[in-house]
Amino acid sequence: MRPHFLRLVALIARRDYLRTVRRRGFVVGTLLLPLSLILIFTISSALSLQGAGGGQTGSIAVVNESPVPLEADPALTPNVVLMPRSQAEALLAGGSASEYYLVPQEWPGDPDVQVVVAAEGGGGPLDALTRQQSAQAEVEVLLRTSLLRDAGVPDETLIQLLTPISFDTVDTGGEPVTEAAVAAGFFLPYIFTLIFVLSIFITSGYLLQSVTEEKENRVVEIVLSSIPALPLMAGKVLGLGAAGLTQVAVWLAAALLAMPLLNQQFAIDLSISLPTVALAVVCFCLGYLTYGAIFAAIGALAPGAREAQQYSSFFGFFAVIPLIATPIFLNDPNSPIVWALALFPLTGPAAVLELLAVPDAPPELIALSLIAQVIYVVVAIFLAGRIFRATLLFYGTRPSLRSIAGAMFARS
């Protein structure tokens, strides 16, 4: 009996797996992440090259009409060129310059410096704004340097006063930590969890769709004439779970291949260890079985596909709760809220996925959550199997709560 049962399960699993992976929506959804990463890198590289070509300020024309003598220092203001007003206006009129800076007679008593621009500035608004910000910063250095020199401050002191103070962020081991790495540390758990939760629900959704379609089309009546309900459910769960694992494998491969490029492009140090990847796959399997059992039961209970989608959306809310609570996971992994979300079976898969990406996550919480999910999966599959067997042929009717409870707890 057991070899016959396993053969039927393998037959249904193969059928549902091939039918799912050949769907156009499955192929597009699977390739969406790799194609998105390629698009991001292409756009980022193009913008980097464009930024590298347009980052130079060029010569900065400065006209001094104030009583303070201005002196451009090549070490501090390499782009500043002092000139008479007539020459600056000629450059502006000829299009050789888009603006010049006029230091009026009232300066420094009146701190305002005029920026004289042409009627039609060159370049786009963003390009002009970036160029002006850089030029104004250099003119400001020129003016402050000239004031300090006029007051008798030595050049050595000038350089010390005007040299920007840089702040380097390091960890407790002395290793540098960039702002991009800090931002990545915030977004990585969220993105990591979101991808896996989406995969869990896409795969579980295919299971729900498969059950409801075959039920509405009356195909299930033909199938049940040769295959019992329990191997039918087990085959569907395994086949569609294998399709989900295929999708996860493609996404993980794309993420692992993209990480070195991300690190190089944004000067960060993202990495995922192999134990983390293995635990993430385990969480995906448990999460899929958790919701797959529920969705299989819903597909058997619901009168039609519309009602099945409505029922399943209620359970989908539980999966996104850990995503909403991401700040709590990042700030205090030992919070009672984190423990409750990790130990509750419906929020456990997403909670553990977030904990895997959070530093200093309590390992005992991850272990207890996995144990709780395994226990729940065993119970849920057992009860869902009974509901599936008892209500799958109910077409167009909604079973009562008494009949559902009777199907779950009746003796075999």
PLY file of the C-alpha trace (Angstrom):
ply
format ascii 1.0
element vertex 412
property float x
property float y
property float z
element edge 411
property int vertex1
property int vertex2
end_header
0.00 0.00 0.00
2.82 2.40 0.86
4.64 2.01 -2.51
1.33 2.52 -4.27
0.62 5.65 -2.16
4.08 7.10 -2.88
3.74 6.37 -6.59
0.45 8.28 -6.72
1.96 11.19 -4.77
4.93 11.34 -7.15
2.60 11.23 -10.16
0.48 14.15 -8.94
3.58 16.10 -7.80
5.21 15.75 -11.21
2.02 16.77 -12.99
1.46 19.89 -10.88
5.13 20.87 -10.90
5.40 20.79 -14.69
2.08 22.52 -15.16
3.12 25.32 -12.79
6.65 26.00 -14.04
5.33 26.17 -17.61
2.89 28.94 -16.73
3.76 32.27 -18.29
3.10 34.06 -15.01
5.46 31.75 -13.12
8.27 32.24 -15.65
7.83 36.03 -15.66
7.67 36.18 -11.86
10.76 34.01 -11.51
12.82 36.06 -13.97
11.54 39.40 -12.65
14.13 39.70 -9.85
17.20 38.88 -12.02
15.98 41.20 -14.78
15.32 43.95 -12.21
18.86 43.61 -10.84
20.30 43.82 -14.36
18.23 46.95 -15.02
19.36 48.54 -11.73
23.02 47.91 -12.49
22.65 49.23 -16.05
20.97 52.45 -14.93
23.40 52.91 -12.03
26.43 52.43 -14.28
25.04 54.86 -16.87
24.34 57.48 -14.22
27.80 56.98 -12.71
29.47 57.54 -16.09
27.32 60.59 -16.73
28.07 61.94 -13.28
31.78 61.37 -13.76
31.75 63.42 -16.95
29.71 66.31 -15.54
31.18 66.66 -12.09
33.83 69.28 -12.93
33.05 72.87 -12.01
35.25 74.67 -14.60
36.55 78.21 -14.19
34.71 80.42 -11.71
34.72 84.08 -12.67
34.88 86.43 -9.64
34.69 90.23 -9.84
35.92 92.07 -6.74
34.66 95.62 -6.10
35.10 95.47 -2.32
37.89 97.17 -0.34
39.24 93.77 0.76
41.98 92.42 -1.54
41.11 88.96 -2.83
43.81 86.44 -3.63
43.01 83.06 -5.21
45.06 80.24 -3.69
45.52 77.31 -6.11
45.61 74.90 -3.16
42.26 76.05 -1.75
40.42 77.62 -4.72
41.87 76.05 -7.87
38.98 77.06 -10.16
38.61 80.73 -9.15
39.71 83.34 -11.70
39.69 87.01 -10.63
38.88 89.45 -13.45
37.43 92.88 -14.11
33.69 93.28 -14.48
33.90 94.10 -18.19
35.73 90.85 -18.92
33.22 88.82 -16.89
30.29 90.41 -18.75
31.96 89.69 -22.06
32.37 86.02 -21.13
28.73 85.91 -20.06
27.54 87.55 -23.27
29.66 85.25 -25.42
28.41 82.11 -23.72
31.82 81.15 -22.31
30.43 81.40 -18.78
26.94 80.84 -17.41
27.41 83.13 -14.40
29.95 85.22 -12.54
30.22 86.25 -8.90
30.23 89.94 -7.99
31.64 90.95 -4.60
30.07 94.44 -4.10
31.62 97.51 -2.54
29.60 97.05 0.67
31.21 93.66 1.38
32.05 92.46 4.06
29.76 94.89 5.91
26.95 93.58 3.74
27.58 89.80 3.42
25.53 89.40 0.23
27.43 88.36 -2.89
25.64 88.62 -6.24
25.49 85.77 -8.73
25.04 87.33 -12.16
23.63 84.78 -14.63
22.89 84.85 -18.34
19.34 85.15 -19.57
19.45 81.50 -20.69
21.72 79.31 -18.58
23.51 76.34 -20.11
22.74 72.76 -19.10
19.69 71.37 -17.43
18.30 72.69 -14.12
19.87 69.89 -12.07
23.23 70.31 -13.80
23.19 74.08 -13.22
22.19 73.67 -9.57
25.00 71.17 -8.92
27.56 73.40 -10.64
26.43 76.50 -8.72
26.58 74.72 -5.36
30.14 73.62 -6.01
31.17 77.06 -7.31
29.56 78.92 -4.39
31.39 76.71 -1.92
34.71 77.59 -3.58
33.89 81.32 -3.68
33.00 81.18 0.00
36.44 79.69 0.73
38.03 82.51 -1.32
36.22 85.21 0.64
36.91 83.73 4.07
40.55 83.16 3.18
40.93 86.76 2.02
39.33 88.12 5.20
41.61 86.05 7.40
44.69 87.02 5.40
43.68 90.68 5.64
43.47 90.22 9.42
47.02 88.83 9.50
46.30 85.15 10.04
49.24 82.97 8.85
48.71 80.68 5.83
49.42 77.56 7.93
46.56 78.48 10.25
44.35 79.28 7.25
44.85 75.80 5.84
44.07 74.21 9.21
40.91 76.31 9.63
39.57 75.68 6.15
40.43 71.99 5.83
37.13 70.07 6.31
36.98 67.73 9.29
36.12 64.19 8.23
34.40 61.65 10.46
35.12 57.95 9.97
32.60 55.46 11.37
34.10 52.16 12.54
32.79 49.15 14.39
34.15 47.77 17.67
36.83 45.87 15.74
38.07 49.02 14.03
36.66 48.07 10.62
35.18 50.99 8.62
31.41 51.25 8.36
30.04 53.35 5.51
26.69 55.14 5.45
25.65 52.88 2.60
26.40 49.85 4.79
24.27 51.28 7.60
21.40 51.89 5.17
21.84 48.40 3.74
21.72 46.98 7.26
18.29 48.55 7.64
16.83 47.58 4.28
18.40 44.11 3.89
16.20 42.39 6.52
13.10 44.00 5.04
13.93 43.10 1.43
15.18 39.63 2.40
11.96 38.84 4.23
9.71 40.43 1.61
11.16 38.30 -1.19
10.68 35.05 0.72
7.18 35.95 1.94
6.19 36.80 -1.63
7.55 33.46 -2.79
5.67 31.60 -0.05
2.40 33.27 -0.98
2.88 32.94 -4.72
3.49 29.22 -4.32
0.62 28.77 -1.86
-1.56 30.81 -4.20
-0.81 28.38 -7.02
-1.90 25.56 -4.72
-5.15 27.36 -3.91
-5.72 28.12 -7.60
-5.05 24.52 -8.61
-7.55 23.12 -6.10
-10.31 25.63 -6.88
-9.88 25.36 -10.66
-10.09 21.56 -10.64
-13.03 21.74 -8.26
-14.97 24.26 -10.40
-14.16 22.46 -13.66
-15.19 19.13 -12.11
-11.80 17.72 -13.10
-11.26 16.68 -9.50
-14.21 14.27 -9.76
-12.45 12.44 -12.58
-9.12 12.48 -10.74
-10.67 11.17 -7.52
-12.12 8.23 -9.43
-8.57 6.85 -9.76
-6.59 8.65 -7.02
-7.69 8.99 -3.38
-7.93 12.44 -1.80
-4.91 12.17 0.55
-2.28 11.29 -2.10
-3.90 13.92 -4.33
-3.38 16.61 -1.67
0.13 15.37 -0.80
1.13 15.38 -4.46
-0.17 18.89 -5.00
1.63 20.19 -1.90
4.92 18.55 -2.89
4.72 19.46 -6.59
3.87 23.10 -6.03
6.38 23.29 -3.17
9.07 22.07 -5.57
8.00 24.80 -8.00
8.37 27.35 -5.22
11.83 25.99 -4.37
12.79 26.37 -8.02
11.75 29.99 -7.90
13.62 30.57 -4.63
16.74 28.90 -6.05
16.72 31.25 -9.06
16.23 34.29 -6.80
18.96 33.19 -4.39
21.39 32.57 -7.24
20.61 36.04 -8.65
21.08 37.65 -5.22
24.38 35.87 -4.56
25.69 36.84 -7.98
24.54 40.43 -7.55
26.06 41.00 -4.10
29.68 41.47 -5.28
28.45 43.96 -7.88
26.37 45.77 -5.27
29.34 45.94 -2.91
31.53 47.37 -5.66
28.94 49.80 -6.99
27.81 51.26 -3.66
30.96 50.69 -1.54
29.21 48.42 0.96
29.93 44.98 2.35
26.83 42.82 1.99
27.17 39.09 2.47
24.97 36.09 3.28
26.54 33.06 4.88
25.70 29.54 3.74
24.10 28.60 7.13
21.82 31.62 6.73
20.87 30.52 3.22
20.18 26.98 4.47
18.00 28.25 7.32
16.19 30.57 4.91
15.34 27.62 2.67
14.10 25.68 5.72
11.94 28.69 6.67
10.57 28.82 3.15
9.62 25.11 3.28
7.97 25.47 6.68
6.24 28.69 5.66
4.95 27.13 2.47
3.69 24.04 4.32
2.11 26.30 6.95
0.09 28.31 4.47
-0.14 25.55 1.87
-2.07 23.34 4.28
-4.43 26.22 5.07
-4.90 27.14 1.41
-5.50 23.53 0.39
-8.24 23.31 3.01
-9.68 26.66 1.89
-9.70 25.50 -1.73
-11.66 22.40 -0.71
-14.06 24.36 1.52
-14.78 27.40 -0.67
-17.74 27.21 -3.07
-15.72 28.97 -5.80
-12.49 30.76 -6.68
-13.77 34.20 -5.62
-14.68 33.02 -2.14
-11.38 31.15 -1.86
-9.42 34.34 -2.60
-11.41 36.25 0.01
-10.81 33.62 2.67
-7.10 33.36 1.89
-6.58 37.14 2.05
-7.52 37.03 5.75
-4.61 34.69 6.50
-2.30 36.73 4.30
-2.49 39.58 6.80
-0.62 37.52 9.39
2.36 37.03 7.09
3.00 40.77 6.66
2.83 41.62 10.38
6.60 40.96 10.87
7.30 43.27 7.92
5.30 46.01 9.61
7.26 45.38 12.82
10.69 45.57 11.10
11.87 48.53 13.28
11.22 46.44 16.40
13.28 43.56 15.00
16.16 45.92 14.21
16.11 47.85 17.49
15.35 45.09 20.01
15.44 41.46 18.78
14.70 40.31 22.36
11.46 42.28 22.55
8.37 40.35 23.77
6.68 41.36 20.52
9.46 39.71 18.52
9.18 36.55 20.63
5.39 36.45 20.17
5.65 36.90 16.40
8.40 34.28 16.12
6.51 31.65 18.16
3.10 32.22 16.56
2.93 29.75 13.63
1.34 32.08 11.07
3.87 34.87 11.66
6.79 32.58 12.54
8.23 32.05 9.02
8.52 35.76 8.23
9.72 36.54 11.77
12.54 33.99 11.57
13.55 35.30 8.15
13.91 38.77 9.63
15.85 37.42 12.62
18.30 35.68 10.28
19.26 39.06 8.82
19.37 40.95 12.13
22.67 41.01 14.04
22.67 39.60 17.59
19.37 37.76 17.07
18.78 35.27 19.93
19.57 31.79 18.53
17.31 30.11 21.07
14.35 32.08 19.73
15.09 30.93 16.18
15.36 27.30 17.36
12.10 27.47 19.36
10.30 29.11 16.44
11.41 26.38 14.04
10.29 23.68 16.50
6.91 25.39 16.91
6.50 25.62 13.13
7.34 21.94 12.65
4.74 20.93 15.26
2.16 23.22 13.70
2.90 21.94 10.18
2.39 18.32 11.25
-0.93 19.14 12.93
-2.07 21.48 10.14
-1.34 18.98 7.36
-3.15 16.23 9.28
-6.26 18.37 9.85
-6.15 19.91 6.36
-5.90 16.44 4.85
-9.08 15.41 6.62
-10.90 18.57 5.52
-9.61 18.13 1.97
-10.83 14.53 1.84
-14.24 15.28 3.36
-15.20 18.49 1.52
-13.40 18.43 -1.84
-16.49 17.25 -3.73
-18.74 19.94 -2.20
-19.33 22.15 -5.24
-21.41 25.34 -4.92
-22.12 24.74 -1.21
-20.52 26.13 1.91
-19.95 23.47 4.60
-21.11 24.34 8.11
-18.70 24.71 11.02
-20.09 21.51 12.53
-19.33 19.52 9.38
-15.82 21.01 9.23
-15.16 20.14 12.86
-16.57 16.68 12.28
-14.24 16.17 9.33
-11.20 17.27 11.37
-11.82 15.33 14.58
-13.84 12.30 13.44
-12.19 8.92 13.82
-10.74 7.52 10.60
0 1
1 2
2 3
3 4
4 5
5 6
6 7
7 8
8 9
9 10
10 11
11 12
12 13
13 14
14 15
15 16
16 17
17 18
18 19
19 20
20 21
21 22
22 23
23 24
24 25
25 26
26 27
27 28
28 29
29 30
30 31
31 32
32 33
33 34
34 35
35 36
36 37
37 38
38 39
39 40
40 41
41 42
42 43
43 44
44 45
45 46
46 47
47 48
48 49
49 50
50 51
51 52
52 53
53 54
54 55
55 56
56 57
57 58
58 59
59 60
60 61
61 62
62 63
63 64
64 65
65 66
66 67
67 68
68 69
69 70
70 71
71 72
72 73
73 74
74 75
75 76
76 77
77 78
78 79
79 80
80 81
81 82
82 83
83 84
84 85
85 86
86 87
87 88
88 89
89 90
90 91
91 92
92 93
93 94
94 95
95 96
96 97
97 98
98 99
99 100
100 101
101 102
102 103
103 104
104 105
105 106
106 107
107 108
108 109
109 110
110 111
111 112
112 113
113 114
114 115
115 116
116 117
117 118
118 119
119 120
120 121
121 122
122 123
123 124
124 125
125 126
126 127
127 128
128 129
129 130
130 131
131 132
132 133
133 134
134 135
135 136
136 137
137 138
138 139
139 140
140 141
141 142
142 143
143 144
144 145
145 146
146 147
147 148
148 149
149 150
150 151
151 152
152 153
153 154
154 155
155 156
156 157
157 158
158 159
159 160
160 161
161 162
162 163
163 164
164 165
165 166
166 167
167 168
168 169
169 170
170 171
171 172
172 173
173 174
174 175
175 176
176 177
177 178
178 179
179 180
180 181
181 182
182 183
183 184
184 185
185 186
186 187
187 188
188 189
189 190
190 191
191 192
192 193
193 194
194 195
195 196
196 197
197 198
198 199
199 200
200 201
201 202
202 203
203 204
204 205
205 206
206 207
207 208
208 209
209 210
210 211
211 212
212 213
213 214
214 215
215 216
216 217
217 218
218 219
219 220
220 221
221 222
222 223
223 224
224 225
225 226
226 227
227 228
228 229
229 230
230 231
231 232
232 233
233 234
234 235
235 236
236 237
237 238
238 239
239 240
240 241
241 242
242 243
243 244
244 245
245 246
246 247
247 248
248 249
249 250
250 251
251 252
252 253
253 254
254 255
255 256
256 257
257 258
258 259
259 260
260 261
261 262
262 263
263 264
264 265
265 266
266 267
267 268
268 269
269 270
270 271
271 272
272 273
273 274
274 275
275 276
276 277
277 278
278 279
279 280
280 281
281 282
282 283
283 284
284 285
285 286
286 287
287 288
288 289
289 290
290 291
291 292
292 293
293 294
294 295
295 296
296 297
297 298
298 299
299 300
300 301
301 302
302 303
303 304
304 305
305 306
306 307
307 308
308 309
309 310
310 311
311 312
312 313
313 314
314 315
315 316
316 317
317 318
318 319
319 320
320 321
321 322
322 323
323 324
324 325
325 326
326 327
327 328
328 329
329 330
330 331
331 332
332 333
333 334
334 335
335 336
336 337
337 338
338 339
339 340
340 341
341 342
342 343
343 344
344 345
345 346
346 347
347 348
348 349
349 350
350 351
351 352
352 353
353 354
354 355
355 356
356 357
357 358
358 359
359 360
360 361
361 362
362 363
363 364
364 365
365 366
366 367
367 368
368 369
369 370
370 371
371 372
372 373
373 374
374 375
375 376
376 377
377 378
378 379
379 380
380 381
381 382
382 383
383 384
384 385
385 386
386 387
387 388
388 389
389 390
390 391
391 392
392 393
393 394
394 395
395 396
396 397
397 398
398 399
399 400
400 401
401 402
402 403
403 404
404 405
405 406
406 407
407 408
408 409
409 410
410 411
